[in-house]
Each structure stands twice: as structure tokens, then as C-alpha cells.
Amino acid sequence: MDEVRIDKWMWATRIFKTRTIAAEACKKNRIMVSGVNVKPSRMIKVGDIIQVRKPPVTYSFKVLALTENRMGAKLVPGFMENVTTPDQYEILEMNRISGFVNRAKGLGRPTKKDRRELEQFTDPDFLDDGFDFEFDFGNEDKD
């Protein structure tokens, strides 16, 4: 086997859960080989670098071997090498730390944990810096 379809290979190496999802990712221009967007039918060979954009991160994988058959997770390292740059993982970590402040549209309502974290952040005790200012907004008669 010299070449295999990119959507089959990504499904077989467990990058995507189904082949349909892998093909849709190609159609949405989220899959690149050597910096060029590819179609699901694109044939790949050993040595190709595949970039998979799963916002906000772009993962990079080097093809070590070809297969069309889905495999167990333990066998995956023999077929691909993760060559994603560290700066992409920093983006992922920053996103995880920021919590739901940068929540993507459509992820639904905040969870109880999100609410508690937000309440803790906006709690008056947290915001109190020790200064007691009183503002007088009384009605002063102006003649």
C-alpha cells in the first residue's frame, strides 16, 4: 500500500471518531497537507505532515505508516507522530485556564462550577481593597 485516502487514515488513526466527521473537516478547510487545504479523497503517503485545525489549536501529525483499518489506541503511535509545536499547546492551556470567559458561542449555559467561579470573582469581599469611601448623592438644593 503506497497511498491511502486522508479521511480513511485520520479515522483509522483515531484523529476523528467517524470517517464522515473526517471528511467534513476536509470540506471545511480544516485539514492541510504541506500547508495546502485538501479534499477527503486526497491520497497521502509516508512522511507527509498533516495539519488538523481544531479551533483554537492546529495539531500537526507526521505519517509513519499507512492503514485503512481502525485500530486500538495503543497501536496509533506506530502509524503517526505528533509534531504539534509547543506554542499551540500554550494556546490550549491558556484557553483552559481562562474558563468560560472566552466561552465559544453555542456551548450552552454556564455550569454550576462556572457560576461559582464567577460569583467568587465578583464577590464584594474579593473586590474590597480596604478603602471605605462613601459617596453622597443626596439631593442638594440648588437655588
ABEGO torsion letter per residue (X at the ends): XABBBAAAAAAAAGABABAAAAAAAAAAGABBBGGBBBBAABBBBBGBBBBBBBOABBBBBBBABBBABBBBAAAAAAABBBABBAAAAAAAAAAAAAEAAABBBGAEBBBAAAAAAAAAAABAAAABAGBBBBBBABBBBBX
